[in-house]
Amino acid sequence: MDAKITLSFDEAVIKKAKRYAQEQNISLSRMIEFLLKKITTSQYNSLEEFPIADWVNQLAEGEA
């Protein structure tokens, strides 16, 4: 069952994330759901250990 939540992000991050999701032919909601599922079902001690941490940082900082 899907549930709705409200999140706030920097506008530039949202634009880049939407563009990336579109290029991957997936909705932004499903992309975020995938990332959250990966984070919450793994045994990482911190987000820095998570394999996509570099990608997330690049996206957030505008390097992607």
ABEGO torsion letter per residue (X at the ends): XBBBBBBBBBAAAAAAAAAAAAAAGBBAAAAAAAAAAAAAABABABAAABAAAAAAAAAAAGAX
